[in-house]
C-alpha cells in the first residue's frame, strides 16, 4: 500500500508542477541563483578587509 501512495504522490506532484509551469510565469531559479552568487562574489571582492602584509602599491 505504501508503494502506491508514493507513486500517486509523485505523479500528482509532477502533474501539478507541469500545469503550473505551463500556465503561470514561474521565475527561473537557476538564473536567480547564479545572479545571487555573482553578486556575493562581487561584494566579497570589493569590500573585504585587506591583510596587513598585503600591499598593492609595489
C-alpha distance matrix in Angstrom:
0.0 3.8 5.5 5.5 6.4 8.8 10.2 10.8 12.5 14.5 15.6 16.6 18.5 20.2 21.3 22.7 24.4 26.0 27.2 28.7 30.4 32.0 33.2 34.2 36.6 34.3 36.4 36.3 34.9 36.2 39.7 39.7 38.7 41.4 43.9 43.1 43.5 46.8 48.1 47.2 49.1 52.0 52.2 52.0 54.7 57.1 56.8 56.3 59.1 61.5 62.2 65.7 66.5 65.0 67.9 67.7 71.5 72.6
3.8 0.0 3.8 5.5 5.1 6.2 8.7 9.8 10.5 12.3 14.2 15.3 16.4 18.3 19.9 21.1 22.4 24.3 25.8 26.9 28.4 30.4 31.7 32.4 34.5 31.9 33.7 33.5 31.9 33.2 36.7 36.6 35.3 38.1 40.7 39.7 40.0 43.4 44.6 43.6 45.5 48.5 48.6 48.3 51.1 53.5 53.1 52.6 55.4 57.7 58.4 61.9 62.7 61.2 64.2 64.0 67.8 68.9
5.5 3.8 0.0 3.8 5.4 5.2 6.2 8.5 9.9 10.6 12.2 14.2 15.4 16.5 18.3 20.0 21.1 22.6 24.4 25.8 26.9 28.7 30.4 31.3 33.4 30.9 32.7 32.2 30.7 31.7 35.3 35.5 34.3 36.9 39.6 38.9 39.1 42.3 43.8 43.0 44.7 47.7 48.1 47.8 50.4 52.9 52.8 52.3 55.2 57.4 58.0 61.7 62.3 60.6 63.5 63.2 67.0 67.9
5.5 5.5 3.8 0.0 3.8 5.4 5.1 5.9 8.5 9.8 10.4 11.9 14.0 15.2 16.2 18.0 19.7 21.0 22.3 24.1 25.5 26.9 28.4 29.6 32.0 29.8 32.0 31.8 30.7 32.0 35.4 35.7 34.9 37.5 40.0 39.5 40.0 43.1 44.6 44.0 45.8 48.6 49.1 49.1 51.7 54.0 54.0 53.7 56.7 59.0 59.9 63.6 64.3 62.5 65.2 64.8 68.6 69.6
6.4 5.1 5.4 3.8 0.0 3.8 5.5 5.1 6.1 8.6 9.9 10.4 12.1 14.2 15.3 16.4 18.1 20.0 21.1 22.4 24.1 25.9 27.0 27.9 30.2 27.9 30.1 30.2 28.9 30.5 33.9 33.8 33.0 35.9 38.2 37.4 38.2 41.4 42.5 41.9 44.0 46.7 46.9 47.0 49.7 51.9 51.7 51.6 54.5 57.0 57.9 61.5 62.5 60.7 63.4 63.1 66.8 68.0
8.8 6.2 5.2 5.4 3.8 0.0 3.8 5.4 5.2 6.1 8.6 9.9 10.6 12.2 14.2 15.4 16.4 18.3 20.0 21.1 22.3 24.4 25.9 26.6 28.5 26.0 27.8 27.6 26.1 27.4 30.9 30.9 30.0 32.7 35.2 34.5 35.0 38.2 39.5 38.8 40.7 43.5 43.8 43.8 46.5 48.8 48.7 48.4 51.4 53.7 54.7 58.3 59.1 57.3 60.1 59.7 63.4 64.6
10.2 8.7 6.2 5.1 5.5 3.8 0.0 3.8 5.5 5.1 6.0 8.5 9.9 10.5 12.1 14.2 15.2 16.4 18.3 19.9 21.0 22.6 24.4 25.5 27.6 25.3 27.4 27.0 26.0 27.1 30.5 31.0 30.2 32.7 35.3 35.0 35.5 38.5 40.0 39.6 41.4 44.1 44.7 44.9 47.3 49.6 49.8 49.7 52.8 55.0 56.1 59.8 60.4 58.4 61.1 60.5 64.2 65.3
10.8 9.8 8.5 5.9 5.1 5.4 3.8 0.0 3.8 5.5 5.2 6.0 8.5 9.9 10.5 12.1 14.0 15.4 16.5 18.2 19.9 21.3 22.5 23.8 26.3 24.3 26.8 26.9 26.1 27.8 30.9 31.1 30.8 33.5 35.8 35.4 36.3 39.3 40.5 40.4 42.4 44.9 45.3 45.8 48.3 50.4 50.5 50.6 53.8 56.2 57.4 61.1 62.0 59.9 62.5 61.8 65.5 66.8
12.5 10.5 9.9 8.5 6.1 5.2 5.5 3.8 0.0 3.8 5.5 5.2 6.0 8.5 9.9 10.6 12.0 14.2 15.4 16.4 18.1 20.1 21.2 21.9 24.1 21.8 24.1 24.3 23.3 25.1 28.3 28.2 27.8 30.7 32.8 32.2 33.2 36.3 37.4 37.1 39.2 41.7 42.0 42.4 45.1 47.1 47.1 47.2 50.3 52.8 54.1 57.8 58.8 56.7 59.3 58.7 62.4 63.8
14.5 12.3 10.6 9.8 8.6 6.1 5.1 5.5 3.8 0.0 3.8 5.5 5.2 6.1 8.6 10.0 10.5 12.2 14.3 15.4 16.3 18.4 20.1 20.8 22.7 20.3 22.3 22.0 21.1 22.5 25.8 26.0 25.5 28.2 30.5 30.2 31.0 33.9 35.3 35.1 37.0 39.6 40.1 40.5 43.0 45.1 45.3 45.4 48.6 51.0 52.2 56.0 56.7 54.6 57.1 56.4 60.1 61.3
15.6 14.2 12.2 10.4 9.9 8.6 6.0 5.2 5.5 3.8 0.0 3.8 5.5 5.2 6.1 8.6 9.8 10.6 12.3 14.3 15.3 16.7 18.4 19.8 22.1 20.2 22.7 22.6 22.2 23.7 26.7 27.3 27.2 29.7 31.9 32.0 32.9 35.6 37.0 37.2 39.1 41.4 42.2 42.8 45.1 47.1 47.6 47.8 51.2 53.5 54.9 58.7 59.4 57.1 59.5 58.6 62.2 63.5
16.6 15.3 14.2 11.9 10.4 9.9 8.5 6.0 5.2 5.5 3.8 0.0 3.8 5.5 5.1 6.1 8.5 10.0 10.7 12.3 14.2 15.6 16.6 17.8 20.4 18.7 21.5 22.0 21.8 23.8 26.6 26.7 27.0 29.7 31.6 31.5 32.9 35.6 36.6 36.9 39.1 41.2 41.7 42.6 45.1 46.8 47.1 47.6 50.9 53.4 55.0 58.7 59.7 57.4 59.7 58.8 62.4 63.9
18.5 16.4 15.4 14.0 12.1 10.6 9.9 8.5 6.0 5.2 5.5 3.8 0.0 3.8 5.5 5.2 6.0 8.6 9.9 10.5 12.1 14.3 15.5 16.0 18.1 15.9 18.4 18.8 18.2 20.3 23.1 23.2 23.3 26.1 28.0 27.8 29.1 31.9 32.9 33.1 35.3 37.5 38.0 38.8 41.3 43.1 43.3 43.8 47.1 49.6 51.2 55.0 55.9 53.7 56.0 55.1 58.7 60.2
20.2 18.3 16.5 15.2 14.2 12.2 10.5 9.9 8.5 6.1 5.2 5.5 3.8 0.0 3.8 5.5 5.1 6.2 8.6 9.9 10.5 12.3 14.3 15.3 17.3 15.2 17.6 17.5 17.3 19.0 21.8 22.4 22.6 25.0 27.1 27.4 28.6 31.0 32.4 32.9 34.7 36.9 37.7 38.6 40.8 42.7 43.3 43.8 47.2 49.5 51.2 55.0 55.7 53.3 55.5 54.4 57.9 59.3
21.3 19.9 18.3 16.2 15.3 14.2 12.1 10.5 9.9 8.6 6.1 5.1 5.5 3.8 0.0 3.8 5.4 5.2 6.2 8.7 10.0 10.8 12.4 14.1 16.7 15.4 18.4 18.8 19.3 21.2 23.6 24.3 25.0 27.4 29.1 29.6 31.1 33.4 34.6 35.3 37.3 39.2 40.1 41.2 43.4 45.1 45.7 46.4 49.9 52.3 54.1 57.9 58.7 56.2 58.2 57.0 60.5 62.0
22.7 21.1 20.0 18.0 16.4 15.4 14.2 12.1 10.6 10.0 8.6 6.1 5.2 5.5 3.8 0.0 3.8 5.5 5.1 6.2 8.6 10.0 10.6 11.7 14.4 13.1 16.3 17.4 17.8 20.3 22.4 22.6 23.5 26.2 27.6 27.9 29.7 32.0 32.9 33.6 35.9 37.6 38.2 39.5 41.9 43.3 43.8 44.7 48.1 50.7 52.7 56.4 57.4 54.9 56.9 55.8 59.2 60.9
24.4 22.4 21.1 19.7 18.1 16.4 15.2 14.0 12.0 10.5 9.8 8.5 6.0 5.1 5.4 3.8 0.0 3.8 5.4 5.2 6.1 8.6 10.1 10.5 12.4 10.4 13.2 13.9 14.2 16.5 18.8 19.1 20.0 22.5 24.0 24.4 26.1 28.4 29.4 30.2 32.4 34.1 34.9 36.1 38.4 39.9 40.5 41.4 44.9 47.3 49.3 53.0 54.0 51.4 53.4 52.2 55.6 57.2
26.0 24.3 22.6 21.0 20.0 18.3 16.4 15.4 14.2 12.2 10.6 10.0 8.6 6.2 5.2 5.5 3.8 0.0 3.8 5.5 5.1 6.2 8.6 10.1 12.2 11.0 14.0 14.3 15.4 17.3 19.2 20.1 21.3 23.4 24.9 25.9 27.5 29.4 30.7 31.8 33.7 35.3 36.4 37.8 39.7 41.3 42.2 43.1 46.7 49.1 51.1 54.8 55.6 52.9 54.7 53.3 56.6 58.2
27.2 25.8 24.4 22.3 21.1 20.0 18.3 16.5 15.4 14.3 12.3 10.7 9.9 8.6 6.2 5.1 5.4 3.8 0.0 3.8 5.5 5.3 6.2 8.3 11.3 11.1 14.6 15.8 17.3 19.7 21.1 21.7 23.4 25.6 26.7 27.6 29.6 31.4 32.3 33.6 35.7 37.1 38.0 39.6 41.6 42.9 43.7 44.9 48.5 51.0 53.2 56.9 57.9 55.1 56.8 55.4 58.7 60.4
28.7 26.9 25.8 24.1 22.4 21.1 19.9 18.2 16.4 15.4 14.3 12.3 10.5 9.9 8.7 6.2 5.2 5.5 3.8 0.0 3.8 5.5 5.3 5.6 8.4 7.8 11.5 13.2 14.6 17.4 18.6 18.7 20.6 23.0 23.8 24.5 26.8 28.6 29.2 30.5 32.9 34.1 34.8 36.6 38.7 39.8 40.5 41.8 45.4 48.0 50.2 53.9 55.0 52.3 54.0 52.6 55.8 57.7
30.4 28.4 26.9 25.5 24.1 22.3 21.0 19.9 18.1 16.3 15.3 14.2 12.1 10.5 10.0 8.6 6.1 5.1 5.5 3.8 0.0 3.8 5.8 5.8 7.2 6.2 9.4 10.4 12.3 14.6 15.7 16.4 18.3 20.4 21.3 22.4 24.5 26.1 27.0 28.5 30.6 31.8 32.8 34.6 36.4 37.7 38.6 40.0 43.6 46.0 48.3 52.0 52.9 50.0 51.6 50.1 53.3 55.1
32.0 30.4 28.7 26.9 25.9 24.4 22.6 21.3 20.1 18.4 16.7 15.6 14.3 12.3 10.8 10.0 8.6 6.2 5.3 5.5 3.8 0.0 3.8 6.1 8.1 8.7 12.0 13.0 15.5 17.5 18.2 19.3 21.4 23.1 23.9 25.4 27.5 28.7 29.7 31.5 33.4 34.4 35.6 37.6 39.2 40.3 41.5 43.0 46.7 49.0 51.4 55.1 55.9 52.9 54.4 52.6 55.8 57.5
33.2 31.7 30.4 28.4 27.0 25.9 24.4 22.5 21.2 20.1 18.4 16.6 15.5 14.3 12.4 10.6 10.1 8.6 6.2 5.3 5.8 3.8 0.0 3.8 7.0 8.8 12.5 14.5 16.9 19.5 19.8 20.3 22.8 24.8 25.0 26.3 28.8 30.0 30.6 32.5 34.7 35.4 36.3 38.5 40.3 41.1 42.1 43.8 47.4 49.9 52.5 56.1 57.2 54.2 55.6 53.8 56.9 58.9
34.2 32.4 31.3 29.6 27.9 26.6 25.5 23.8 21.9 20.8 19.8 17.8 16.0 15.3 14.1 11.7 10.5 10.1 8.3 5.6 5.8 6.1 3.8 0.0 3.8 5.8 9.5 12.1 14.5 17.4 17.5 17.4 20.1 22.2 22.2 23.3 26.0 27.2 27.5 29.3 31.7 32.3 33.1 35.4 37.3 37.9 38.8 40.6 44.2 46.8 49.4 53.0 54.2 51.3 52.6 50.9 54.0 56.1
36.6 34.5 33.4 32.0 30.2 28.5 27.6 26.3 24.1 22.7 22.1 20.4 18.1 17.3 16.7 14.4 12.4 12.2 11.3 8.4 7.2 8.1 7.0 3.8 0.0 3.8 6.5 9.4 12.1 14.9 14.4 14.3 17.3 19.2 18.8 20.1 23.0 23.9 24.1 26.2 28.5 28.9 29.8 32.2 33.9 34.5 35.5 37.4 41.0 43.5 46.2 49.8 51.0 48.0 49.2 47.4 50.4 52.6
34.3 31.9 30.9 29.8 27.9 26.0 25.3 24.3 21.8 20.3 20.2 18.7 15.9 15.2 15.4 13.1 10.4 11.0 11.1 7.8 6.2 8.7 8.8 5.8 3.8 0.0 3.8 6.6 8.7 11.8 11.9 11.7 14.3 16.5 16.6 17.6 20.2 21.6 21.9 23.7 26.0 26.8 27.6 29.7 31.7 32.5 33.4 35.0 38.6 41.2 43.7 47.3 48.5 45.6 47.0 45.4 48.6 50.6
36.4 33.7 32.7 32.0 30.1 27.8 27.4 26.8 24.1 22.3 22.7 21.5 18.4 17.6 18.4 16.3 13.2 14.0 14.6 11.5 9.4 12.0 12.5 9.5 6.5 3.8 0.0 3.8 5.9 9.0 8.5 8.0 10.9 13.0 12.8 13.9 16.6 17.8 18.1 20.0 22.3 23.0 23.9 26.0 27.9 28.7 29.7 31.3 35.0 37.5 40.0 43.7 44.8 41.8 43.2 41.6 44.7 46.8
36.3 33.5 32.2 31.8 30.2 27.6 27.0 26.9 24.3 22.0 22.6 22.0 18.8 17.5 18.8 17.4 13.9 14.3 15.8 13.2 10.4 13.0 14.5 12.1 9.4 6.6 3.8 0.0 3.8 5.6 5.5 6.4 8.8 10.3 10.9 12.5 14.6 15.7 16.8 18.6 20.4 21.5 22.8 24.6 26.2 27.4 28.7 30.1 33.8 36.0 38.4 42.1 42.9 39.9 41.4 39.7 42.9 44.7
34.9 31.9 30.7 30.7 28.9 26.1 26.0 26.1 23.3 21.1 22.2 21.8 18.2 17.3 19.3 17.8 14.2 15.4 17.3 14.6 12.3 15.5 16.9 14.5 12.1 8.7 5.9 3.8 0.0 3.8 5.5 5.1 6.0 8.6 9.9 10.5 12.3 14.2 15.3 16.4 18.4 19.9 21.0 22.4 24.4 25.8 26.8 27.8 31.5 33.8 36.0 39.7 40.6 37.8 39.5 38.1 41.5 43.3
36.2 33.2 31.7 32.0 30.5 27.4 27.1 27.8 25.1 22.5 23.7 23.8 20.3 19.0 21.2 20.3 16.5 17.3 19.7 17.4 14.6 17.5 19.5 17.4 14.9 11.8 9.0 5.6 3.8 0.0 3.8 5.5 5.1 6.2 8.6 9.9 10.6 12.3 14.3 15.4 16.6 18.4 20.0 21.1 22.7 24.5 25.8 26.6 30.3 32.3 34.4 38.1 38.7 35.8 37.5 36.0 39.4 40.9
39.7 36.7 35.3 35.4 33.9 30.9 30.5 30.9 28.3 25.8 26.7 26.6 23.1 21.8 23.6 22.4 18.8 19.2 21.1 18.6 15.7 18.2 19.8 17.5 14.4 11.9 8.5 5.5 5.5 3.8 0.0 3.8 5.5 5.2 6.2 8.7 10.0 10.6 12.4 14.3 15.5 16.6 18.4 20.0 21.3 22.7 24.3 25.6 29.3 31.2 33.7 37.4 38.0 34.9 36.2 34.5 37.7 39.4
39.7 36.6 35.5 35.7 33.8 30.9 31.0 31.1 28.2 26.0 27.3 26.7 23.2 22.4 24.3 22.6 19.1 20.1 21.7 18.7 16.4 19.3 20.3 17.4 14.3 11.7 8.0 6.4 5.1 5.5 3.8 0.0 3.8 5.5 5.1 6.2 8.7 9.9 10.6 12.3 14.4 15.4 16.5 18.3 20.1 21.2 22.3 23.8 27.5 29.7 32.3 35.9 36.9 33.9 35.4 33.8 37.1 39.0
38.7 35.3 34.3 34.9 33.0 30.0 30.2 30.8 27.8 25.5 27.2 27.0 23.3 22.6 25.0 23.5 20.0 21.3 23.4 20.6 18.3 21.4 22.8 20.1 17.3 14.3 10.9 8.8 6.0 5.1 5.5 3.8 0.0 3.8 5.4 5.1 6.2 8.6 9.9 10.6 12.4 14.3 15.3 16.5 18.4 20.1 21.1 21.9 25.6 27.8 30.0 33.7 34.6 31.8 33.5 32.2 35.7 37.4
41.4 38.1 36.9 37.5 35.9 32.7 32.7 33.5 30.7 28.2 29.7 29.7 26.1 25.0 27.4 26.2 22.5 23.4 25.6 23.0 20.4 23.1 24.8 22.2 19.2 16.5 13.0 10.3 8.6 6.2 5.2 5.5 3.8 0.0 3.8 5.4 5.1 6.2 8.6 9.9 10.6 12.3 14.3 15.3 16.6 18.5 20.0 20.9 24.6 26.4 28.7 32.4 32.9 29.9 31.4 29.9 33.2 34.8
43.9 40.7 39.6 40.0 38.2 35.2 35.3 35.8 32.8 30.5 31.9 31.6 28.0 27.1 29.1 27.6 24.0 24.9 26.7 23.8 21.3 23.9 25.0 22.2 18.8 16.6 12.8 10.9 9.9 8.6 6.2 5.1 5.4 3.8 0.0 3.8 5.5 5.1 6.2 8.6 10.0 10.5 12.3 14.2 15.4 16.6 18.2 19.7 23.4 25.4 28.1 31.7 32.5 29.3 30.6 28.9 32.1 34.0
43.1 39.7 38.9 39.5 37.4 34.5 35.0 35.4 32.2 30.2 32.0 31.5 27.8 27.4 29.6 27.9 24.4 25.9 27.6 24.5 22.4 25.4 26.3 23.3 20.1 17.6 13.9 12.5 10.5 9.9 8.7 6.2 5.1 5.4 3.8 0.0 3.8 5.4 5.1 6.2 8.7 9.9 10.5 12.2 14.3 15.5 16.3 17.6 21.3 23.6 26.2 29.8 30.9 28.0 29.6 28.3 31.6 33.7
43.5 40.0 39.1 40.0 38.2 35.0 35.5 36.3 33.2 31.0 32.9 32.9 29.1 28.6 31.1 29.7 26.1 27.5 29.6 26.8 24.5 27.5 28.8 26.0 23.0 20.2 16.6 14.6 12.3 10.6 10.0 8.7 6.2 5.1 5.5 3.8 0.0 3.8 5.5 5.1 6.2 8.6 9.9 10.5 12.3 14.3 15.4 16.0 19.7 21.7 23.9 27.6 28.4 25.5 27.3 26.1 29.6 31.3
46.8 43.4 42.3 43.1 41.4 38.2 38.5 39.3 36.3 33.9 35.6 35.6 31.9 31.0 33.4 32.0 28.4 29.4 31.4 28.6 26.1 28.7 30.0 27.2 23.9 21.6 17.8 15.7 14.2 12.3 10.6 9.9 8.6 6.2 5.1 5.4 3.8 0.0 3.8 5.5 5.2 6.2 8.6 9.9 10.6 12.4 14.3 15.3 19.1 20.7 23.3 26.9 27.5 24.4 25.6 24.0 27.3 29.1
48.1 44.6 43.8 44.6 42.5 39.5 40.0 40.5 37.4 35.3 37.0 36.6 32.9 32.4 34.6 32.9 29.4 30.7 32.3 29.2 27.0 29.7 30.6 27.5 24.1 21.9 18.1 16.8 15.3 14.3 12.4 10.6 9.9 8.6 6.2 5.1 5.5 3.8 0.0 3.8 5.4 5.0 6.1 8.5 9.9 10.6 12.0 13.8 17.5 19.6 22.5 26.0 27.1 24.0 25.2 23.7 26.9 29.1
47.2 43.6 43.0 44.0 41.9 38.8 39.6 40.4 37.1 35.1 37.2 36.9 33.1 32.9 35.3 33.6 30.2 31.8 33.6 30.5 28.5 31.5 32.5 29.3 26.2 23.7 20.0 18.6 16.4 15.4 14.3 12.3 10.6 9.9 8.6 6.2 5.1 5.5 3.8 0.0 3.8 5.4 5.1 6.1 8.6 10.0 10.5 11.5 15.2 17.5 20.1 23.7 24.9 22.1 23.7 22.8 26.2 28.3
49.1 45.5 44.7 45.8 44.0 40.7 41.4 42.4 39.2 37.0 39.1 39.1 35.3 34.7 37.3 35.9 32.4 33.7 35.7 32.9 30.6 33.4 34.7 31.7 28.5 26.0 22.3 20.4 18.4 16.6 15.5 14.4 12.4 10.6 10.0 8.7 6.2 5.2 5.4 3.8 0.0 3.8 5.4 5.1 6.1 8.6 10.1 10.4 14.2 15.8 18.2 21.8 22.6 19.5 21.1 19.9 23.4 25.3
52.0 48.5 47.7 48.6 46.7 43.5 44.1 44.9 41.7 39.6 41.4 41.2 37.5 36.9 39.2 37.6 34.1 35.3 37.1 34.1 31.8 34.4 35.4 32.3 28.9 26.8 23.0 21.5 19.9 18.4 16.6 15.4 14.3 12.3 10.5 9.9 8.6 6.2 5.0 5.4 3.8 0.0 3.8 5.5 5.3 6.2 8.5 10.1 13.8 15.4 18.4 21.7 22.6 19.4 20.3 18.7 21.9 24.1
52.2 48.6 48.1 49.1 46.9 43.8 44.7 45.3 42.0 40.1 42.2 41.7 38.0 37.7 40.1 38.2 34.9 36.4 38.0 34.8 32.8 35.6 36.3 33.1 29.8 27.6 23.9 22.8 21.0 20.0 18.4 16.5 15.3 14.3 12.3 10.5 9.9 8.6 6.1 5.1 5.4 3.8 0.0 3.8 5.6 5.3 5.9 8.0 11.6 14.0 17.1 20.4 21.9 19.0 20.1 19.0 22.2 24.7
52.0 48.3 47.8 49.1 47.0 43.8 44.9 45.8 42.4 40.5 42.8 42.6 38.8 38.6 41.2 39.5 36.1 37.8 39.6 36.6 34.6 37.6 38.5 35.4 32.2 29.7 26.0 24.6 22.4 21.1 20.0 18.3 16.5 15.3 14.2 12.2 10.5 9.9 8.5 6.1 5.1 5.5 3.8 0.0 3.8 5.6 5.6 5.5 9.3 11.4 14.1 17.7 19.0 16.2 17.9 17.3 20.8 23.0
54.7 51.1 50.4 51.7 49.7 46.5 47.3 48.3 45.1 43.0 45.1 45.1 41.3 40.8 43.4 41.9 38.4 39.7 41.6 38.7 36.4 39.2 40.3 37.3 33.9 31.7 27.9 26.2 24.4 22.7 21.3 20.1 18.4 16.6 15.4 14.3 12.3 10.6 9.9 8.6 6.1 5.3 5.6 3.8 0.0 3.8 5.9 5.9 9.3 10.3 13.2 16.6 17.4 14.1 15.3 14.2 17.6 19.7
57.1 53.5 52.9 54.0 51.9 48.8 49.6 50.4 47.1 45.1 47.1 46.8 43.1 42.7 45.1 43.3 39.9 41.3 42.9 39.8 37.7 40.3 41.1 37.9 34.5 32.5 28.7 27.4 25.8 24.5 22.7 21.2 20.1 18.5 16.6 15.5 14.3 12.4 10.6 10.0 8.6 6.2 5.3 5.6 3.8 0.0 3.8 6.0 8.9 10.3 13.8 16.7 18.0 14.8 15.3 14.0 16.9 19.7
56.8 53.1 52.8 54.0 51.7 48.7 49.8 50.5 47.1 45.3 47.6 47.1 43.3 43.3 45.7 43.8 40.5 42.2 43.7 40.5 38.6 41.5 42.1 38.8 35.5 33.4 29.7 28.7 26.8 25.8 24.3 22.3 21.1 20.0 18.2 16.3 15.4 14.3 12.0 10.5 10.1 8.5 5.9 5.6 5.9 3.8 0.0 3.8 6.4 9.0 12.5 15.3 17.3 14.7 15.6 15.2 18.1 21.0
56.3 52.6 52.3 53.7 51.6 48.4 49.7 50.6 47.2 45.4 47.8 47.6 43.8 43.8 46.4 44.7 41.4 43.1 44.9 41.8 40.0 43.0 43.8 40.6 37.4 35.0 31.3 30.1 27.8 26.6 25.6 23.8 21.9 20.9 19.7 17.6 16.0 15.3 13.8 11.5 10.4 10.1 8.0 5.5 5.9 6.0 3.8 0.0 3.8 6.3 9.3 12.6 14.4 12.1 13.8 14.0 17.3 19.7
59.1 55.4 55.2 56.7 54.5 51.4 52.8 53.8 50.3 48.6 51.2 50.9 47.1 47.2 49.9 48.1 44.9 46.7 48.5 45.4 43.6 46.7 47.4 44.2 41.0 38.6 35.0 33.8 31.5 30.3 29.3 27.5 25.6 24.6 23.4 21.3 19.7 19.1 17.5 15.2 14.2 13.8 11.6 9.3 9.3 8.9 6.4 3.8 0.0 3.8 6.6 9.3 11.8 10.2 11.9 13.0 15.9 18.4
61.5 57.7 57.4 59.0 57.0 53.7 55.0 56.2 52.8 51.0 53.5 53.4 49.6 49.5 52.3 50.7 47.3 49.1 51.0 48.0 46.0 49.0 49.9 46.8 43.5 41.2 37.5 36.0 33.8 32.3 31.2 29.7 27.8 26.4 25.4 23.6 21.7 20.7 19.6 17.5 15.8 15.4 14.0 11.4 10.3 10.3 9.0 6.3 3.8 0.0 3.8 6.5 8.4 6.4 8.2 9.8 12.7 14.9
62.2 58.4 58.0 59.9 57.9 54.7 56.1 57.4 54.1 52.2 54.9 55.0 51.2 51.2 54.1 52.7 49.3 51.1 53.2 50.2 48.3 51.4 52.5 49.4 46.2 43.7 40.0 38.4 36.0 34.4 33.7 32.3 30.0 28.7 28.1 26.2 23.9 23.3 22.5 20.1 18.2 18.4 17.1 14.1 13.2 13.8 12.5 9.3 6.6 3.8 0.0 3.8 5.5 5.1 8.1 10.8 13.5 14.9
65.7 61.9 61.7 63.6 61.5 58.3 59.8 61.1 57.8 56.0 58.7 58.7 55.0 55.0 57.9 56.4 53.0 54.8 56.9 53.9 52.0 55.1 56.1 53.0 49.8 47.3 43.7 42.1 39.7 38.1 37.4 35.9 33.7 32.4 31.7 29.8 27.6 26.9 26.0 23.7 21.8 21.7 20.4 17.7 16.6 16.7 15.3 12.6 9.3 6.5 3.8 0.0 3.8 5.6 7.6 11.0 12.9 14.1
66.5 62.7 62.3 64.3 62.5 59.1 60.4 62.0 58.8 56.7 59.4 59.7 55.9 55.7 58.7 57.4 54.0 55.6 57.9 55.0 52.9 55.9 57.2 54.2 51.0 48.5 44.8 42.9 40.6 38.7 38.0 36.9 34.6 32.9 32.5 30.9 28.4 27.5 27.1 24.9 22.6 22.6 21.9 19.0 17.4 18.0 17.3 14.4 11.8 8.4 5.5 3.8 0.0 3.8 6.1 9.7 11.5 11.8
65.0 61.2 60.6 62.5 60.7 57.3 58.4 59.9 56.7 54.6 57.1 57.4 53.7 53.3 56.2 54.9 51.4 52.9 55.1 52.3 50.0 52.9 54.2 51.3 48.0 45.6 41.8 39.9 37.8 35.8 34.9 33.9 31.8 29.9 29.3 28.0 25.5 24.4 24.0 22.1 19.5 19.4 19.0 16.2 14.1 14.8 14.7 12.1 10.2 6.4 5.1 5.6 3.8 0.0 3.8 6.6 9.4 10.1
67.9 64.2 63.5 65.2 63.4 60.1 61.1 62.5 59.3 57.1 59.5 59.7 56.0 55.5 58.2 56.9 53.4 54.7 56.8 54.0 51.6 54.4 55.6 52.6 49.2 47.0 43.2 41.4 39.5 37.5 36.2 35.4 33.5 31.4 30.6 29.6 27.3 25.6 25.2 23.7 21.1 20.3 20.1 17.9 15.3 15.3 15.6 13.8 11.9 8.2 8.1 7.6 6.1 3.8 0.0 3.8 5.7 7.0
67.7 64.0 63.2 64.8 63.1 59.7 60.5 61.8 58.7 56.4 58.6 58.8 55.1 54.4 57.0 55.8 52.2 53.3 55.4 52.6 50.1 52.6 53.8 50.9 47.4 45.4 41.6 39.7 38.1 36.0 34.5 33.8 32.2 29.9 28.9 28.3 26.1 24.0 23.7 22.8 19.9 18.7 19.0 17.3 14.2 14.0 15.2 14.0 13.0 9.8 10.8 11.0 9.7 6.6 3.8 0.0 3.8 5.8
71.5 67.8 67.0 68.6 66.8 63.4 64.2 65.5 62.4 60.1 62.2 62.4 58.7 57.9 60.5 59.2 55.6 56.6 58.7 55.8 53.3 55.8 56.9 54.0 50.4 48.6 44.7 42.9 41.5 39.4 37.7 37.1 35.7 33.2 32.1 31.6 29.6 27.3 26.9 26.2 23.4 21.9 22.2 20.8 17.6 16.9 18.1 17.3 15.9 12.7 13.5 12.9 11.5 9.4 5.7 3.8 0.0 3.8
72.6 68.9 67.9 69.6 68.0 64.6 65.3 66.8 63.8 61.3 63.5 63.9 60.2 59.3 62.0 60.9 57.2 58.2 60.4 57.7 55.1 57.5 58.9 56.1 52.6 50.6 46.8 44.7 43.3 40.9 39.4 39.0 37.4 34.8 34.0 33.7 31.3 29.1 29.1 28.3 25.3 24.1 24.7 23.0 19.7 19.7 21.0 19.7 18.4 14.9 14.9 14.1 11.8 10.1 7.0 5.8 3.8 0.0
